[in-house]
Amino acid sequence: MNADYTTTLPTSRPPTFGGLLMLLGFILMGGVLSTVLMLLGFMLFGGFSYTDVQTHLSLLASNPATLPGGWFELMSLQAVNHVGSFLLPALAYWYWIEGRTWPQFSPRPLEQVAALSLVVLIVILFMPFDGLIIEWNQNIHLPQTLAPIEQWVRTKEKSLESITRYLTTFATTPQLLVALLVIAIIPGIGEEVLFRGVLQRMLIYWTGNKHAGIWLAAALFSAIHVQFLGFFPRMLLGALFGYLYLWSGNIWVPILAHFTNNGFTVFMVYMYQQKMTSIDVEKTEAVPMLGALVSGLLTAGLLYYFQQRNRPQPT
């Protein structure tokens, strides 16, 4: 018997190149429809004209702090766009193109996944090591001939960073709960269903190699966020989720890992802003080398233990 579950899913229709094109079509269509839905929402419930909506959205994207309800509006836009661009296209492909059902994302029942509680610990222990990779990635410089490209990338990153800091500034508990929903729960489900449940399985099937499939899906997962100065740490995180899915055989395991990573960060940011802790998780420069290496070794050890505990039993 194979040493994993997700490469031996029962096949209704195997992945095809045509199916991949349909998936991309669903993603593009979902992005367009979610944008239209957001425009209609502003026009119907906000009383905006079409021209006013365009101006409002432009201001919301560039300087949301100047709008009275900018934070909640931007969070709502994030939620609608994420569901429309990730979760719904993945499910449309899964159900309509391959003719599968939700249970087929998880050939192994959740109650049969051993050491499930370790998933949360693995993700948290991984953070200092990933912080070291974040610091290294941010200090990568392109050759002098590509300096204009690097300057453009860093300018874009600064713009995205300001929006991220605005969204992760929580003044109230309701804001924290909204942030957990939009930043942790919705991406945890949507991105894992698409990148691990659909794309990773598809790439493993085509390459015939589970490691190649996991790392290719992780690279796509990182690239789709369009944050080049964080490409490698996010790819490592994607690979971590991928191996957890491969060994557990249940889509809720990488969803739990993804939620833990995002949710723990959101909660720690809130704690820091409320002066309930002195640890600022958004600062990666202070990650000590020794601590990061210990973090990496402990993560590797727990991953090995998780893999061994979840090896399929011979029949």
Residue, then its C-alpha position, 0 to 999 in steps of 0.5 A: m500500500n502507498a505511504d499516503y492517502t491523497t495520491t490514491l483518491p478514487t477517480s471520477r475523472p482524472p485531472t486533464f489540461g482542459g480541466l485546468l483551463m476550466l479551473l482558471g476560467f472559474i477563477l477569473m469568472g469568480g473574480v469578475l463576479s465578486t467584483v460585480l457583486m461588490l459594486l452592486g452592494f455599494m450601489l444598493f446599500g450605500g446609495f452610490s451611483y456607478t461613478d461614485v462607487q468607482t471613486h469610493l473603491s479607488l479611495l478605499a484601495s489607496n487610503p481607507a483610513t480617510l473613510p469612516g467605515g473604511w476598515f469594515e468595508l475593506m474587510s468585507l471586500q476581502a471576504v467576498n473577493h476571497v470566496g469568489s476567487f478561491l473557494l467557489p472556483a475550486l468547488a465548481y471544478w471539483y463538483w462539475i468537472e471531475g464529478r467529485t464530492w466534498p468527502q473525496f477531499s478527505p479519503r481518511p476520516l478526521e477521527q482516524v488522523a493520529a496526533l491531530s493536536l500536534v498540528v497546532l504546535i507544529v505551525i506555531l513552532f515553525m514561525p521563528f524559523d520562517g521568520l528567519i527566512i522572511e528576513w533573508n528573503q527581504n534582504i535579497h537584492l537583484p543584480q544592478t542591471l535589474a535595479p529598476i525592477e527591484q525598486w518597483v517590487r519594493t515600492k509595491e511591497k511598501s504599498l501592500e504593507s501599509i494596507t496590511r498594517y491598517l487591516t491588522t490594527f484592531a481597536t475593539t473585540p468585534q474588529l478582532l472577530v471580523a479579522l479572524l473570520v476574514i484573515a484566518i477562517i475564510p483563507g484557511i478554507g478557500e486557499e487549502v481547498l484550491f491549492r492543496g485539495v485541487l492543485q496539489r493533487m492535480l500536480i502530483y497526478w501529472t508529475g507522478n511525484k508527490h514531492a514535486g506536486i507539493w512544492l509546485a503547488a506551494a510555489l503557486f500558492s506563494a506567487i498568487h499573493v504577489q508579495f515577492l519579498g515574502f515568496f520563499p517563506r510563504m512557499l515553505l509554509g505552503a509546503l508544510f500545509g501540503y505535507l500535512y495534507l499528504w500524510s493525514g489524508n484529510i483536507w481539514v488538517p491543512i485548513l487547521a494549520h492555515f487557520t492556526n498560522n493566520g489566526f495566531t498571528v492576528f491574535m498576537v497582534y491584537m494582544y500586542q496592540q492592547k499592551m497585553t504582551s511585549i511580543d511583536v510578531e510582525k517584527t522579523e528582524a529580531v529573530p535570533m539565529l539559534g532560536a530559529l534553528v531550534s525552531g526548524l529542528l523541532t518542527a522537522g522532528l514533530l513532522y516526522y513523528f506526525q508522518q510516522r503516526n499516520r502511515p497507512q497500516p498494511t492490510 
